[in-house]
Amino acid sequence: MRTRVKNQLQAIAKNEGLQRNRRLWSQAGQAELLGLSLAPWADLRRSDLLSLLQELDRRIEPLDRNLQQQAEQGWETRLLMTHPGVGPVVATAFVLTLGDPQRFVDSKRVASYLGLVPLERSTGGRQRLGHITKQGSSLLRGLLVEAARVAARHEPEWKRRYVRLAVKKNRSIAAVAVARRLGVRLWWMWKLGLDYGQMGESHSHAGSSA
């Protein structure tokens, strides 16, 4: 609900030529939004949406605080939160959805369980890949896509792949591709008991040995 309210406020701002994206929620951005000269009904809509946003923030804040406390109590969630882009919401949803990392024999089954693998269609002896299956938890899948956008900024290889797919296909497909990699990596971290830094070191050692 809060996301929908924010999107509507962003639309009001952009219609008036104010494009601040996430900076719209800063103190300066809010001052600019309030400073826009709007028609009477648009002004009323802005006021109502800002009041609703304030109320939603008030209700969500204690939930976020309690979730943070819960996430810090579990070793699995603490481990996953060492990865860039992964906070208490993503880490908790990942642990609760997968349940036990040992029940997946390989990364392909993890990606399939998350619904982040493309559908396969075979016609005339040719195999074609379509949209993702979207099986499993849509909530976790959406969270991984959002987290992947942040994680890609810290992973040069992921960023290159994201940019390449965004140009060749579109940003949504690119984000899903990176989300699949993120989901698989989080599974490996959890299964091996390694934090983000240790995963990087283990890959480096493997590369040196190879």
Summary of the structure (lengths in Angstrom):
residues: 210
radius of gyration: 20.6
end to end distance: 49.8
largest distance: 68.8
contacts: 580
relative contact order: 0.09
helix: 72%
strand: 6%
